[in-house]
Amino acid sequence: MTLPPGTPDLDVLDLLVSVAELGSLGAAARRHGITQPAASMRISALERRLRLCLLERGPTGSELTDAGRVVVGHALPVLEAARSFVDGVTALHAADVSRLRVAASKTIADHRMPQWLDALRATCPDVAVSLAVDNTRQVEAMVRSAEADLGFVEGPHQPRDLGSRVLGADELVVVVGPTHAWATRRKPVALRELATTALLWRESGSGTREAVWEILSAECQPALPAAELGSAVAIIAAACSGVAPAVVSKLIAASALAAGALIEVRLSTPVALTRKFRAIWRHQLPPSGPAEILVKYAAELEAYRASNW
């Protein structure tokens, strides 16, 4: 299909519509980012092409002729169709962009995801990644409900109904504030004493809580919490104040330990205070493409970190 002879360009039709809307050739020129003489020349060229007088030019402005108003009426649906066409093409480009929906537990989101995503971006710069952050149980729920394509969690066990890969381990430490009695204690704390002490705990659903509870309950029934707090930041702040001991990720406590705001407490019983970092996914949709690359980089970076600890 070819256009009929004399078909005008869309740009000049748009300019004519602007003159009709604004009532001034100068105002229409400013809207389109051109000079008034250039706008006048384009309208004149359109008039010659259509062999119609479209504007009556005067000292107080430009007014459409009867023919001009009819041409504008025909131009409006043409321009609307052109905008719809451009919007449709833009939507096609947006659909072609690879999207990866990731959910991560708070510790991983703060202390691991930036590096993992940088590695992914170096290989897949066009992938659009969205990251949701919550505790381990909520991340698992997002993966199960397909709100996330891939999840990253910490905890001692693999979720039974999800696929997973262990990426590495995170060391946990017992910490207290400088004013707490354990801060100056020379004798190491026994695991049973730790278990029977009221500690600062994360909220239910936290991977840290699950890992610590499993370790301590293997010794005896843990004491009731001194407090249950919904973030690692709140746990660190409460521990620094000397309220109670806490068992937290060394990643999270590192800056407070270095500043002397927290004191690490030694345990008398050798015990692996660790939790595992895992990637998780729905069994029917194992990682592929960018998701598979992200899991691979995360595992490699964790292995490198462990070997250089």
Sequence and secondary structure as in RCSB ss.txt:
>XXXX:A:sequence
MTLPPGTPDLDVLDLLVSVAELGSLGAAARRHGITQPAASMRISALERRLRLCLLERGPTGSELTDAGRVVVGHA
LPVLEAARSFVDGVTALHAADVSRLRVAASKTIADHRMPQWLDALRATCPDVAVSLAVDNTRQVEAMVRSAEADL
GFVEGPHQPRDLGSRVLGADELVVVVGPTHAWATRRKPVALRELATTALLWRESGSGTREAVWEILSAECQPALP
AAELGSAVAIIAAACSGVAPAVVSKLIAASALAAGALIEVRLSTPVALTRKFRAIWRHQLPPSGPAEILVKYAAE
LEAYRASNW
>XXXX:A:secstr
    TT   HHHHHHHHHHHHHS HHHHHHHHTS HHHHHHHHHHHHHHHTS  EEEETTEEEE HHHHHHHHHH
HHHHHHHHHHHHHHHHHHHHHS EEEEEEEHHHHHHTHHHHHHHHHHH TT EEEEEEE HHHHHHHHHTTS SE
EEEEESS  TTSEEEEEEEEEEEEEE TTSGGGG  S B HHHHHTS  EEE TT HHHHHHHHHHHTTS     
SEEESSHHHHHHHHHTTS  EEEEHHHHHHHHHHTSSEEE BSS    EEEEEEEE TTS   THHHHHHHHHHH
HHHHHHHT 
